[in-house]
Amino acid sequence: MWPDHLPPELAADDTLGDRFAFLLREACGGRFGPISWFRTDWQRGGARTGRSTFRTDEGTDDAVVVKVPVGPTELLWNKRLQPDEADRYGITARLYASGEALGDYDLAWMVIERFPEGPLFGLKRTDAIDLMADAAARFYWRAAKFPATEPQRREPWDQHFERSRQQCQTNNLPEKQRWNTLLRTAQKSLEGWVAEWRSRSTGEWCHGDLHPANAMSRSNRPEDPAMLIDLAEVRPGHWLEDAIYLERLYWTRPERIAATPPAKLIARKRLERGLRNDENTQRLADIRRLLLAGSAPAFLRTEGNPVVLKATLDVLDQTLQRLG
């Protein structure tokens, strides 16, 4: 299986971009213009991403993004979700070219559409959450054509909560006593809530990284739908995993989603696409909120921002009250 990151000896090679540019032009029959390589905050292991143009069969020079290497999941789902007769807009970037090797390197790569308007996050559109919900529902509708038979992800929630308790005892967290009280209360019923969550249907595909920086627009017109990118985390699961992940990004600014709660919007958009929702969707959403909020202190390295912790603590408190 080809990797989604470069081997150490290649990652340290400063001339690799030029070498890849030559090999990509060769693989694509010289269709590329100059490639401008850049790094994103989330890239690892020396992966290369570049901007260029690609000469199409119609003779146009379309703006594209080059990614090398890419993992098997990302390449597979970019291929699966290309536009077809039933879905002329598609749900992800148009795929111009791809391969599972580059010259003598066992590295997968792809050339995809470059969206002129950029991510919804940067556009700061007031309808961003509505567009995200619509894009998510379109993703589930398209992905439903492919059976989700892989094993589901199984989080050790009891260990996370116990680790959270330990972190509260050994670190000077804001509102430390309130954290201890709420975590202790949650642990009394945690086993039952975890059992409910694990009994959910997991026969669908989740995007796995649903947030406004991964949603692109081909134009800034309200009628144009959003497209989802970065499909490396697609996995079997339940759509609420995406919905609460998206919601969680706004826990520090709940006023931004007060009128447009992601879970409710996605549930409605799913129904419009003919997809079913659980009868206990609201309760499942609360259980997911509780599991994520209660686990936050266990991961202080990434979740330790005081503002984030305060907002997360409030969500834990409110969710506990609703779940009883």
Buried (B, 14 or more C-beta within 10 A) or exposed (E): EBBBBBBEEBBEBEEBBEBBBEBBBEBBEEBBBEBEBEEEEEEEEBBBBBBBBBBEEEEEEBEBBBBBBBBBBBBBBBEBBBBEEEEEEBBBBBBBBBBBEBEEBEBBBBBBBBBEBEBBBEBEBEBBBBBBBBBBBBBBBBBBEEEBEEEBEEEEBEEBBBBBBEBBEEEEBEBBEBBBEBBEBBBEEBEEBBEBBEEBEBEBBBBBBBBBBBBBBBEEEEEEBBBBBBBBBBBBBBBBBBBBBBBBBBBBEBEEBEEBBBBBBBBEBBEEBEBEBBEEBBBBBBBBBBBBBBBBBBEBEEBBEEEBBBBBBBBBBBBBEEBE
